[in-house]
């Protein structure tokens, strides 16, 4: 019921009050017209003739004679007795020009009935009276919770946008607005009078300085440096509290640029603070150090830590945590260990809940599977009076990725410490079983997670599917996908990639290609890993033509191949003996490596060159294979042992023992590879 809303009820009361106010005004207008000669009729009298206009004098003959003109403007506002009065100051005897109408052109105006005014006054008397105070007025228009719920139900039932025929409906919100805005959130609060009072003309809401500072802090946390700078400039121009608020605003600007990953801009604001009255504090430096830590620039962090020490600001645990993070990002584990030792040996205040530095290094060791180093860091953390949190135990579980019993033991220790495990902890234990291909163990921990009250998600089913894919169990992987569909869970790209890896494990190129096409038809966009698994399946099946078609399809879908894509494709071409196609794709890889040389390490490039050499060997083009081996040596790439082995075996099968012996000697002289015993036996047997 929209009529019961506060705004409409206020409008109804205001309209009624306006009607009551107009009646006395009209009555006052009538009295003034009858008693004051110059109110509407002008000035009358011989002594005021000079004040009359020429137009008024030209209209005198019309008023004097019976020329058919009369004045009926306010005639219906007077009683019969008033109309018969012939007073000098009456309204009818005014000699000033007024609106005139002819009786011939205009229809007769009916005489007004005075009883109508009496009826109108009676109606006004029956209307409810307005409250005298503002508080009573607010209580009169108060809305109940049931009325608000009824309006919201009616409002939500209507679509946001009406879809026009032949058009596509658009969502006006970038994200779910139900979580961002509650239309009647304030109405549900306790003090509604104050809420309604904000809408009054004399009680408008004003954005205070505290509100602006809070908005500035929110923009800084989100990295919205343009909005933060706009607010900061507005506050600064007011010239109020510049000195106490200066450091706060500058710190927010440093944080805004740091969260936006703009270290040079953040550094410029910090440099500007050095020349002002308000000097940078530990928060200023830590915001900048955090930005450089995420980029892995440990040199800049060490530089600024020296500068802050020179200015009397001692680094704290957050400063050293950024330094440890930068070394880990740069894959310098020794530097990270030294930074951690410097933190423990320094005099900085130990915050028991600050586990960032330890967890960052533990995460690196856990990803490498170095369980002993993770346990040592865990013990060092407790010795430094830092309390391990849920993230610390998560890294301990992930470190035992090949030890399911150890992972389960650390989960039990976490529960004994009073920490509640999250879904990620159960996923880590499931992954330890999935890495070993233990589908039953993975399924058991999946049920334990559901018994703990966690809802099954796509991530859990992906781990189940990876356990089946590790054994090449394509039927088990498809069964997991059916379970996801039963729970109305939408598979993601990781699900499809895991499914394709199961087919690649057994070399089922047809099934892998079929699932890739089905994923595209379902609206998913397969990533590079999906295509890599399909190409791998084609290579395992010996279908080099299909592998090359999948590589070209990958490029048409605007995906960039990596070194593993090229190597699996070249492996498939080498098995088929397609030397020309192998040379084409290795040239394609060389062109890509010019711009992304960091993504093409030498050991993987050696694999690519070896595949081309094997393609020539399988095509029985041994001179071309020798040329590729010499090219590898000329470019500083160490040939793999299988390159020499393939040449020796080929010449041995052809009966050219001289060339076979030559390449056996070069295998030990040109490269530092040990000759396999079975290869020597085959050459000696052929010689005998």
Secondary structure, DSSP 8 states (H G I E B T S, - for coil): -GGGSHHHHHHHHHHHHHHHHHHHHHHHHHHHHHH-TTTTS---SGGGGGGS-HHHHHTHHHHHTT-SEE--SSGGGS-HHHHH---TTSSTT--S----EETTTS-------HHHHHHHHHHHHHS----SSHHHHHHHT---HHHHHHHHHHHHHS-SS---TTS----SSSS-GGGT--TTTTTTSS-HHHHHHTTSTTS-----HHHHHHHHHHHHHTT-HHHHHHHHHHHHHTTSSHHHHHHHHHHHHHHHHHHTT-HHHHHHHHHHHHTSSS---HHHHHHHHHHHHHHT-HHHHHHHHHHHHHTT----HHHHHHHHHHHHHTT-HHHHHHHHHHHHHS-----TT--HHHHHHHHHHHHTT-HHHHHHHHHHHHHTT----HHHHHHHHHHTTT-HHHHHHHHHHHHHTT----HHHHHHHHHHHHHTT-HHHHHHHHHHHHHTT----HHHHHHHHHHHHHTT-HHHHHHHHHHHHHTT----HHHHHHHHHHHHHHT-HHHHHHHHHHHHHTT----HHHHHHHHHHHHHHT-HHHHHHHHHHHHHTT----HHHHHHHHHHHHHHT-HHHHHHHHHHHHHHHHH-GGGS-HHHHHHHHHHHHHHHHHTT-HHHHHHHHHHHHHTT----HHHHHHHHHHHHHHT-HHHHHHHHHHHHHTS-----HHHHHHHHHHH-
